[in-house]
Amino acid sequence: MTTLQSAIPVFLGIDLTIAFTTLTVIAGLAFVVVMLSFAFGEHLPNSWPLSFDDDYLEREAALEPSDDD
């Protein structure tokens, strides 16, 4: 066993298998949350850029001064 492998459980006070399992579960849940936000982002308020506002570019263009003046 290397120094790092023996130091992690001693430092954290937990078994290395439990630590990696916990991290894997947390990463999996975060992945599910991100995928659900992409799937249902258009139904959530204030979820830009996941639900892109189609009128955004038109409003930005209207705010810019035109060269015709």
N, C-alpha and C positions, 0 to 999 in steps of 0.2 A: 504494500500500500504506500502510495506516495505521501509526501508531507502535506500536500494540499488536500488530498482525500481524507487524511486523518485529522486535519485541522478544522475542516468545515463542520463535521458533526460535534466536535468538542466545543467549537466557538458558538455554534447555534444551540447546542444542547439537545439536538434532535437527530434522528436517524437520517442518513443521506437519502434513502429511498423515499421516506416521507416528504423530505424537502423537495425532491424532484417531482414527486407525484403532485404535491400542492402547486408547484409552479406550472406544471402541465395543465392542471385543472383550471387555474386562473387564466392562462393563455387561451385555453379552449373557450372559456366563457367570454373573454374579450373578443375573440374571433366571431362568436355567435352574435354578440351585440352589434359588432360592426356590420356583419352580413345582414342582420335584420334592419339596421338603419338604412342600408343601401336598398333593401327590398321595399321598405315602407316609408322611405324618406320623404316621398312626395306628399304623404298624408300627415307628416309631423310639422308643427309650426317652427319657424326659425331654424330649419335644418339645412340651410345653404352651406356648402355646395352640393350636398347630397341630393337636394331637389333644386335644380338650377332654375332660376327665374328667367323665363323666355323674354320678358319685356325689359330685362335689365339693360341690355345693350342699347335698346331704343331710348330708354330714359337717359342713359349716359350720353348718347349722341345728341339728345335734345339739350343737355346742359352745356355742351361745348359751344363756344362762340363760332358762328359761321363766318366764312370768308367773304360772304356776299355784302357784308355791312360796309 
